[in-house]
Amino acid sequence: MKPAGGIRTSKQSLHYLAMLKETLGDDWLTPDLFRFGASSLLNDVLMQITKLRTGAYQSADYYTLD
């Protein structure tokens, strides 16, 4: 399963993962059965990692858009 559209932030992806776990169980929490496919989500994850490492957010323009 690959949810489409609207998953742009790390927080939104966590909502989907929690919903999946509560609905279908832990067995579905694998890359073979469930995955995200959004470049904007990747950029947000990179921004969150940078925030954890440096204590400050980077501009969204710092990361690639393609």
HTML snippet that shows the backbone in 3Dmol.js (N, CA, C, O; Angstrom):
<script src="https://3Dmol.org/build/3Dmol-min.js"></script>
<div id="view" style="width:600px;height:400px;position:relative"></div>
<script>
const pdb = `
ATOM      1  N   MET A   1       0.845  -1.160   0.000  1.00  0.00           N
ATOM      2  CA  MET A   1       0.000   0.000   0.000  1.00  0.00           C
ATOM      3  C   MET A   1       0.896   1.229   0.000  1.00  0.00           C
ATOM      4  O   MET A   1       1.889   1.281   0.725  1.00  0.00           O
ATOM      5  N   LYS A   2       0.548   2.201  -0.801  1.00  0.00           N
ATOM      6  CA  LYS A   2       1.286   3.462  -0.845  1.00  0.00           C
ATOM      7  C   LYS A   2       0.267   4.596  -0.826  1.00  0.00           C
ATOM      8  O   LYS A   2      -0.375   4.859  -1.843  1.00  0.00           O
ATOM      9  N   PRO A   3       0.104   5.279   0.318  1.00  0.00           N
ATOM     10  CA  PRO A   3      -0.840   6.391   0.369  1.00  0.00           C
ATOM     11  C   PRO A   3      -0.391   7.506  -0.565  1.00  0.00           C
ATOM     12  O   PRO A   3       0.802   7.781  -0.695  1.00  0.00           O
ATOM     13  N   ALA A   4      -1.338   8.131  -1.200  1.00  0.00           N
ATOM     14  CA  ALA A   4      -1.010   9.149  -2.202  1.00  0.00           C
ATOM     15  C   ALA A   4      -1.552  10.513  -1.792  1.00  0.00           C
ATOM     16  O   ALA A   4      -2.653  10.632  -1.256  1.00  0.00           O
ATOM     17  N   GLY A   5      -0.761  11.519  -2.056  1.00  0.00           N
ATOM     18  CA  GLY A   5      -1.191  12.906  -1.905  1.00  0.00           C
ATOM     19  C   GLY A   5      -1.307  13.378  -0.467  1.00  0.00           C
ATOM     20  O   GLY A   5      -1.833  12.674   0.395  1.00  0.00           O
ATOM     21  N   GLY A   6      -0.816  14.557  -0.227  1.00  0.00           N
ATOM     22  CA  GLY A   6      -1.028  15.211   1.046  1.00  0.00           C
ATOM     23  C   GLY A   6      -0.069  14.852   2.165  1.00  0.00           C
ATOM     24  O   GLY A   6      -0.152  15.447   3.240  1.00  0.00           O
ATOM     25  N   ILE A   7       0.832  13.913   1.964  1.00  0.00           N
ATOM     26  CA  ILE A   7       1.779  13.556   3.019  1.00  0.00           C
ATOM     27  C   ILE A   7       3.049  14.353   2.769  1.00  0.00           C
ATOM     28  O   ILE A   7       3.918  13.943   2.001  1.00  0.00           O
ATOM     29  N   ARG A   8       3.139  15.489   3.425  1.00  0.00           N
ATOM     30  CA  ARG A   8       4.243  16.409   3.163  1.00  0.00           C
ATOM     31  C   ARG A   8       5.170  16.597   4.359  1.00  0.00           C
ATOM     32  O   ARG A   8       6.282  17.101   4.205  1.00  0.00           O
ATOM     33  N   THR A   9       4.723  16.196   5.549  1.00  0.00           N
ATOM     34  CA  THR A   9       5.544  16.439   6.737  1.00  0.00           C
ATOM     35  C   THR A   9       5.764  15.152   7.523  1.00  0.00           C
ATOM     36  O   THR A   9       5.028  14.175   7.382  1.00  0.00           O
ATOM     37  N   SER A  10       6.792  15.186   8.346  1.00  0.00           N
ATOM     38  CA  SER A  10       7.087  14.042   9.211  1.00  0.00           C
ATOM     39  C   SER A  10       5.915  13.760  10.137  1.00  0.00           C
ATOM     40  O   SER A  10       5.572  12.605  10.386  1.00  0.00           O
ATOM     41  N   LYS A  11       5.306  14.819  10.642  1.00  0.00           N
ATOM     42  CA  LYS A  11       4.175  14.657  11.553  1.00  0.00           C
ATOM     43  C   LYS A  11       3.012  13.942  10.866  1.00  0.00           C
ATOM     44  O   LYS A  11       2.385  13.070  11.468  1.00  0.00           O
ATOM     45  N   GLN A  12       2.718  14.297   9.620  1.00  0.00           N
ATOM     46  CA  GLN A  12       1.646  13.624   8.888  1.00  0.00           C
ATOM     47  C   GLN A  12       1.975  12.150   8.664  1.00  0.00           C
ATOM     48  O   GLN A  12       1.091  11.297   8.751  1.00  0.00           O
ATOM     49  N   SER A  13       3.231  11.849   8.378  1.00  0.00           N
ATOM     50  CA  SER A  13       3.605  10.447   8.157  1.00  0.00           C
ATOM     51  C   SER A  13       3.446   9.640   9.440  1.00  0.00           C
ATOM     52  O   SER A  13       3.062   8.471   9.387  1.00  0.00           O
ATOM     53  N   LEU A  14       3.733  10.241  10.587  1.00  0.00           N
ATOM     54  CA  LEU A  14       3.542   9.540  11.856  1.00  0.00           C
ATOM     55  C   LEU A  14       2.068   9.248  12.109  1.00  0.00           C
ATOM     56  O   LEU A  14       1.724   8.208  12.670  1.00  0.00           O
ATOM     57  N   HIS A  15       1.196  10.169  11.692  1.00  0.00           N
ATOM     58  CA  HIS A  15      -0.252   9.928  11.819  1.00  0.00           C
ATOM     59  C   HIS A  15      -0.655   8.706  10.995  1.00  0.00           C
ATOM     60  O   HIS A  15      -1.416   7.860  11.466  1.00  0.00           O
ATOM     61  N   TYR A  16      -0.149   8.614   9.769  1.00  0.00           N
ATOM     62  CA  TYR A  16      -0.456   7.464   8.914  1.00  0.00           C
ATOM     63  C   TYR A  16       0.071   6.169   9.520  1.00  0.00           C
ATOM     64  O   TYR A  16      -0.620   5.150   9.506  1.00  0.00           O
ATOM     65  N   LEU A  17       1.289   6.201  10.051  1.00  0.00           N
ATOM     66  CA  LEU A  17       1.860   4.994  10.647  1.00  0.00           C
ATOM     67  C   LEU A  17       1.065   4.544  11.872  1.00  0.00           C
ATOM     68  O   LEU A  17       0.840   3.349  12.064  1.00  0.00           O
ATOM     69  N   ALA A  18       0.640   5.498  12.698  1.00  0.00           N
ATOM     70  CA  ALA A  18      -0.176   5.153  13.867  1.00  0.00           C
ATOM     71  C   ALA A  18      -1.517   4.571  13.440  1.00  0.00           C
ATOM     72  O   ALA A  18      -1.982   3.588  14.017  1.00  0.00           O
ATOM     73  N   MET A  19      -2.144   5.178  12.426  1.00  0.00           N
ATOM     74  CA  MET A  19      -3.424   4.682  11.925  1.00  0.00           C
ATOM     75  C   MET A  19      -3.264   3.267  11.363  1.00  0.00           C
ATOM     76  O   MET A  19      -4.106   2.402  11.604  1.00  0.00           O
ATOM     77  N   LEU A  20      -2.195   3.037  10.622  1.00  0.00           N
ATOM     78  CA  LEU A  20      -1.932   1.720  10.047  1.00  0.00           C
ATOM     79  C   LEU A  20      -1.750   0.673  11.145  1.00  0.00           C
ATOM     80  O   LEU A  20      -2.321  -0.415  11.078  1.00  0.00           O
ATOM     81  N   LYS A  21      -0.954   1.010  12.145  1.00  0.00           N
ATOM     82  CA  LYS A  21      -0.705   0.070  13.242  1.00  0.00           C
ATOM     83  C   LYS A  21      -1.989  -0.253  13.992  1.00  0.00           C
ATOM     84  O   LYS A  21      -2.251  -1.415  14.303  1.00  0.00           O
ATOM     85  N   GLU A  22      -2.796   0.772  14.285  1.00  0.00           N
ATOM     86  CA  GLU A  22      -4.033   0.554  15.027  1.00  0.00           C
ATOM     87  C   GLU A  22      -5.067  -0.212  14.212  1.00  0.00           C
ATOM     88  O   GLU A  22      -5.876  -0.949  14.776  1.00  0.00           O
ATOM     89  N   THR A  23      -5.050  -0.047  12.890  1.00  0.00           N
ATOM     90  CA  THR A  23      -6.048  -0.682  12.034  1.00  0.00           C
ATOM     91  C   THR A  23      -5.640  -2.083  11.597  1.00  0.00           C
ATOM     92  O   THR A  23      -6.435  -3.020  11.682  1.00  0.00           O
ATOM     93  N   LEU A  24      -4.400  -2.229  11.129  1.00  0.00           N
ATOM     94  CA  LEU A  24      -3.973  -3.498  10.534  1.00  0.00           C
ATOM     95  C   LEU A  24      -2.929  -4.256  11.354  1.00  0.00           C
ATOM     96  O   LEU A  24      -2.686  -5.436  11.100  1.00  0.00           O
ATOM     97  N   GLY A  25      -2.311  -3.593  12.332  1.00  0.00           N
ATOM     98  CA  GLY A  25      -1.347  -4.270  13.196  1.00  0.00           C
ATOM     99  C   GLY A  25       0.098  -4.102  12.756  1.00  0.00           C
ATOM    100  O   GLY A  25       0.391  -3.557  11.692  1.00  0.00           O
ATOM    101  N   ASP A  26       0.985  -4.587  13.608  1.00  0.00           N
ATOM    102  CA  ASP A  26       2.432  -4.437  13.396  1.00  0.00           C
ATOM    103  C   ASP A  26       2.942  -5.110  12.127  1.00  0.00           C
ATOM    104  O   ASP A  26       3.921  -4.656  11.534  1.00  0.00           O
ATOM    105  N   ASP A  27       2.288  -6.184  11.709  1.00  0.00           N
ATOM    106  CA  ASP A  27       2.760  -6.909  10.521  1.00  0.00           C
ATOM    107  C   ASP A  27       2.782  -6.037   9.273  1.00  0.00           C
ATOM    108  O   ASP A  27       3.534  -6.319   8.340  1.00  0.00           O
ATOM    109  N   TRP A  28       1.971  -4.982   9.240  1.00  0.00           N
ATOM    110  CA  TRP A  28       1.911  -4.104   8.068  1.00  0.00           C
ATOM    111  C   TRP A  28       2.963  -3.004   8.103  1.00  0.00           C
ATOM    112  O   TRP A  28       3.113  -2.271   7.125  1.00  0.00           O
ATOM    113  N   LEU A  29       3.685  -2.874   9.189  1.00  0.00           N
ATOM    114  CA  LEU A  29       4.688  -1.811   9.311  1.00  0.00           C
ATOM    115  C   LEU A  29       6.022  -2.250   8.721  1.00  0.00           C
ATOM    116  O   LEU A  29       7.050  -2.220   9.398  1.00  0.00           O
ATOM    117  N   THR A  30       5.999  -2.654   7.464  1.00  0.00           N
ATOM    118  CA  THR A  30       7.213  -3.058   6.757  1.00  0.00           C
ATOM    119  C   THR A  30       7.251  -2.368   5.398  1.00  0.00           C
ATOM    120  O   THR A  30       6.200  -2.053   4.841  1.00  0.00           O
ATOM    121  N   PRO A  31       8.439  -2.127   4.855  1.00  0.00           N
ATOM    122  CA  PRO A  31       8.547  -1.494   3.535  1.00  0.00           C
ATOM    123  C   PRO A  31       7.930  -2.331   2.415  1.00  0.00           C
ATOM    124  O   PRO A  31       7.564  -1.797   1.368  1.00  0.00           O
ATOM    125  N   ASP A  32       7.815  -3.640   2.635  1.00  0.00           N
ATOM    126  CA  ASP A  32       7.202  -4.492   1.607  1.00  0.00           C
ATOM    127  C   ASP A  32       5.702  -4.253   1.481  1.00  0.00           C
ATOM    128  O   ASP A  32       5.134  -4.407   0.400  1.00  0.00           O
ATOM    129  N   LEU A  33       5.060  -3.875   2.590  1.00  0.00           N
ATOM    130  CA  LEU A  33       3.606  -3.730   2.586  1.00  0.00           C
ATOM    131  C   LEU A  33       3.130  -2.282   2.627  1.00  0.00           C
ATOM    132  O   LEU A  33       2.021  -1.981   2.186  1.00  0.00           O
ATOM    133  N   PHE A  34       3.956  -1.388   3.149  1.00  0.00           N
ATOM    134  CA  PHE A  34       3.526   0.003   3.297  1.00  0.00           C
ATOM    135  C   PHE A  34       4.719   0.913   3.065  1.00  0.00           C
ATOM    136  O   PHE A  34       5.786   0.712   3.646  1.00  0.00           O
ATOM    137  N   ARG A  35       4.534   1.909   2.217  1.00  0.00           N
ATOM    138  CA  ARG A  35       5.638   2.846   1.971  1.00  0.00           C
ATOM    139  C   ARG A  35       5.104   4.225   1.622  1.00  0.00           C
ATOM    140  O   ARG A  35       3.972   4.384   1.163  1.00  0.00           O
ATOM    141  N   PHE A  36       5.945   5.202   1.851  1.00  0.00           N
ATOM    142  CA  PHE A  36       5.663   6.579   1.456  1.00  0.00           C
ATOM    143  C   PHE A  36       6.458   6.867   0.196  1.00  0.00           C
ATOM    144  O   PHE A  36       7.542   6.314   0.005  1.00  0.00           O
ATOM    145  N   GLY A  37       5.940   7.714  -0.652  1.00  0.00           N
ATOM    146  CA  GLY A  37       6.655   8.094  -1.861  1.00  0.00           C
ATOM    147  C   GLY A  37       6.477   9.564  -2.141  1.00  0.00           C
ATOM    148  O   GLY A  37       5.779   9.939  -3.084  1.00  0.00           O
ATOM    149  N   ALA A  38       7.094  10.393  -1.343  1.00  0.00           N
ATOM    150  CA  ALA A  38       6.910  11.829  -1.509  1.00  0.00           C
ATOM    151  C   ALA A  38       8.228  12.555  -1.281  1.00  0.00           C
ATOM    152  O   ALA A  38       8.809  12.467  -0.200  1.00  0.00           O
ATOM    153  N   SER A  39       8.699  13.270  -2.293  1.00  0.00           N
ATOM    154  CA  SER A  39       9.959  14.006  -2.143  1.00  0.00           C
ATOM    155  C   SER A  39       9.816  15.129  -1.127  1.00  0.00           C
ATOM    156  O   SER A  39      10.779  15.458  -0.436  1.00  0.00           O
ATOM    157  N   SER A  40       8.631  15.724  -1.025  1.00  0.00           N
ATOM    158  CA  SER A  40       8.443  16.786  -0.038  1.00  0.00           C
ATOM    159  C   SER A  40       8.537  16.221   1.377  1.00  0.00           C
ATOM    160  O   SER A  40       8.996  16.913   2.286  1.00  0.00           O
ATOM    161  N   LEU A  41       8.112  14.985   1.574  1.00  0.00           N
ATOM    162  CA  LEU A  41       8.264  14.339   2.879  1.00  0.00           C
ATOM    163  C   LEU A  41       9.745  14.143   3.191  1.00  0.00           C
ATOM    164  O   LEU A  41      10.176  14.386   4.318  1.00  0.00           O
ATOM    165  N   LEU A  42      10.515  13.713   2.219  1.00  0.00           N
ATOM    166  CA  LEU A  42      11.954  13.538   2.419  1.00  0.00           C
ATOM    167  C   LEU A  42      12.595  14.852   2.847  1.00  0.00           C
ATOM    168  O   LEU A  42      13.408  14.870   3.771  1.00  0.00           O
ATOM    169  N   ASN A  43      12.241  15.939   2.193  1.00  0.00           N
ATOM    170  CA  ASN A  43      12.795  17.244   2.558  1.00  0.00           C
ATOM    171  C   ASN A  43      12.446  17.599   3.999  1.00  0.00           C
ATOM    172  O   ASN A  43      13.288  18.135   4.719  1.00  0.00           O
ATOM    173  N   ASP A  44      11.216  17.309   4.433  1.00  0.00           N
ATOM    174  CA  ASP A  44      10.829  17.612   5.806  1.00  0.00           C
ATOM    175  C   ASP A  44      11.608  16.742   6.794  1.00  0.00           C
ATOM    176  O   ASP A  44      12.018  17.225   7.850  1.00  0.00           O
ATOM    177  N   VAL A  45      11.812  15.477   6.466  1.00  0.00           N
ATOM    178  CA  VAL A  45      12.604  14.597   7.333  1.00  0.00           C
ATOM    179  C   VAL A  45      14.032  15.138   7.455  1.00  0.00           C
ATOM    180  O   VAL A  45      14.597  15.154   8.549  1.00  0.00           O
ATOM    181  N   LEU A  46      14.612  15.577   6.345  1.00  0.00           N
ATOM    182  CA  LEU A  46      15.958  16.162   6.387  1.00  0.00           C
ATOM    183  C   LEU A  46      15.986  17.420   7.250  1.00  0.00           C
ATOM    184  O   LEU A  46      16.941  17.639   7.995  1.00  0.00           O
ATOM    185  N   MET A  47      14.950  18.243   7.155  1.00  0.00           N
ATOM    186  CA  MET A  47      14.878  19.447   7.990  1.00  0.00           C
ATOM    187  C   MET A  47      14.777  19.069   9.466  1.00  0.00           C
ATOM    188  O   MET A  47      15.386  19.728  10.309  1.00  0.00           O
ATOM    189  N   GLN A  48      14.017  18.020   9.795  1.00  0.00           N
ATOM    190  CA  GLN A  48      13.884  17.590  11.189  1.00  0.00           C
ATOM    191  C   GLN A  48      15.210  17.051  11.728  1.00  0.00           C
ATOM    192  O   GLN A  48      15.564  17.314  12.877  1.00  0.00           O
ATOM    193  N   ILE A  49      15.939  16.303  10.910  1.00  0.00           N
ATOM    194  CA  ILE A  49      17.249  15.785  11.329  1.00  0.00           C
ATOM    195  C   ILE A  49      18.216  16.938  11.572  1.00  0.00           C
ATOM    196  O   ILE A  49      18.954  16.934  12.557  1.00  0.00           O
ATOM    197  N   THR A  50      18.214  17.922  10.678  1.00  0.00           N
ATOM    198  CA  THR A  50      19.069  19.099  10.855  1.00  0.00           C
ATOM    199  C   THR A  50      18.707  19.830  12.136  1.00  0.00           C
ATOM    200  O   THR A  50      19.590  20.292  12.859  1.00  0.00           O
ATOM    201  N   LYS A  51      17.411  19.939  12.423  1.00  0.00           N
ATOM    202  CA  LYS A  51      16.957  20.604  13.655  1.00  0.00           C
ATOM    203  C   LYS A  51      17.483  19.862  14.880  1.00  0.00           C
ATOM    204  O   LYS A  51      17.929  20.490  15.840  1.00  0.00           O
ATOM    205  N   LEU A  52      17.436  18.538  14.854  1.00  0.00           N
ATOM    206  CA  LEU A  52      17.950  17.758  15.987  1.00  0.00           C
ATOM    207  C   LEU A  52      19.453  17.941  16.164  1.00  0.00           C
ATOM    208  O   LEU A  52      19.943  18.012  17.291  1.00  0.00           O
ATOM    209  N   ARG A  53      20.183  18.017  15.059  1.00  0.00           N
ATOM    210  CA  ARG A  53      21.646  18.122  15.128  1.00  0.00           C
ATOM    211  C   ARG A  53      22.124  19.519  15.493  1.00  0.00           C
ATOM    212  O   ARG A  53      23.085  19.671  16.247  1.00  0.00           O
ATOM    213  N   THR A  54      21.454  20.547  14.959  1.00  0.00           N
ATOM    214  CA  THR A  54      21.957  21.911  15.122  1.00  0.00           C
ATOM    215  C   THR A  54      21.134  22.767  16.069  1.00  0.00           C
ATOM    216  O   THR A  54      21.613  23.789  16.561  1.00  0.00           O
ATOM    217  N   GLY A  55      19.897  22.357  16.329  1.00  0.00           N
ATOM    218  CA  GLY A  55      19.025  23.155  17.184  1.00  0.00           C
ATOM    219  C   GLY A  55      18.265  24.229  16.430  1.00  0.00           C
ATOM    220  O   GLY A  55      17.517  24.998  17.034  1.00  0.00           O
ATOM    221  N   ALA A  56      18.447  24.292  15.109  1.00  0.00           N
ATOM    222  CA  ALA A  56      17.760  25.314  14.308  1.00  0.00           C
ATOM    223  C   ALA A  56      17.262  24.695  13.007  1.00  0.00           C
ATOM    224  O   ALA A  56      17.884  23.787  12.456  1.00  0.00           O
ATOM    225  N   TYR A  57      16.141  25.199  12.533  1.00  0.00           N
ATOM    226  CA  TYR A  57      15.608  24.738  11.253  1.00  0.00           C
ATOM    227  C   TYR A  57      16.330  25.415  10.095  1.00  0.00           C
ATOM    228  O   TYR A  57      16.712  26.581  10.185  1.00  0.00           O
ATOM    229  N   GLN A  58      16.511  24.676   9.014  1.00  0.00           N
ATOM    230  CA  GLN A  58      16.989  25.256   7.757  1.00  0.00           C
ATOM    231  C   GLN A  58      15.770  25.749   6.986  1.00  0.00           C
ATOM    232  O   GLN A  58      14.651  25.294   7.224  1.00  0.00           O
ATOM    233  N   SER A  59      15.987  26.659   6.084  1.00  0.00           N
ATOM    234  CA  SER A  59      14.925  27.080   5.178  1.00  0.00           C
ATOM    235  C   SER A  59      14.559  25.915   4.277  1.00  0.00           C
ATOM    236  O   SER A  59      15.422  25.122   3.899  1.00  0.00           O
ATOM    237  N   ALA A  60      13.281  25.809   3.930  1.00  0.00           N
ATOM    238  CA  ALA A  60      12.846  24.759   3.000  1.00  0.00           C
ATOM    239  C   ALA A  60      13.559  24.905   1.659  1.00  0.00           C
ATOM    240  O   ALA A  60      13.719  23.924   0.932  1.00  0.00           O
ATOM    241  N   ASP A  61      13.987  26.121   1.326  1.00  0.00           N
ATOM    242  CA  ASP A  61      14.697  26.367   0.069  1.00  0.00           C
ATOM    243  C   ASP A  61      16.105  25.768   0.068  1.00  0.00           C
ATOM    244  O   ASP A  61      16.733  25.661  -0.985  1.00  0.00           O
ATOM    245  N   TYR A  62      16.600  25.379   1.243  1.00  0.00           N
ATOM    246  CA  TYR A  62      17.932  24.796   1.355  1.00  0.00           C
ATOM    247  C   TYR A  62      17.992  23.415   0.706  1.00  0.00           C
ATOM    248  O   TYR A  62      19.054  22.981   0.260  1.00  0.00           O
ATOM    249  N   TYR A  63      16.865  22.735   0.656  1.00  0.00           N
ATOM    250  CA  TYR A  63      16.790  21.375   0.114  1.00  0.00           C
ATOM    251  C   TYR A  63      16.219  21.394  -1.292  1.00  0.00           C
ATOM    252  O   TYR A  63      15.466  22.295  -1.660  1.00  0.00           O
ATOM    253  N   THR A  64      16.583  20.397  -2.066  1.00  0.00           N
ATOM    254  CA  THR A  64      16.138  20.309  -3.451  1.00  0.00           C
ATOM    255  C   THR A  64      14.625  20.133  -3.547  1.00  0.00           C
ATOM    256  O   THR A  64      14.003  19.556  -2.655  1.00  0.00           O
ATOM    257  N   LEU A  65      14.050  20.624  -4.615  1.00  0.00           N
ATOM    258  CA  LEU A  65      12.613  20.503  -4.822  1.00  0.00           C
ATOM    259  C   LEU A  65      12.269  19.440  -5.846  1.00  0.00           C
ATOM    260  O   LEU A  65      11.088  19.207  -6.106  1.00  0.00           O
ATOM    261  N   ASP A  66      13.257  18.787  -6.435  1.00  0.00           N
ATOM    262  CA  ASP A  66      12.952  17.768  -7.443  1.00  0.00           C
ATOM    263  C   ASP A  66      13.335  16.389  -7.018  1.00  0.00           C
ATOM    264  O   ASP A  66      13.135  15.434  -7.769  1.00  0.00           O
TER     265      ASP A  66
END
`;
const viewer = $3Dmol.createViewer("view");
viewer.addModel(pdb, "pdb");
viewer.setStyle({}, {cartoon: {color: "spectrum"}});
viewer.zoomTo();
viewer.render();
</script>
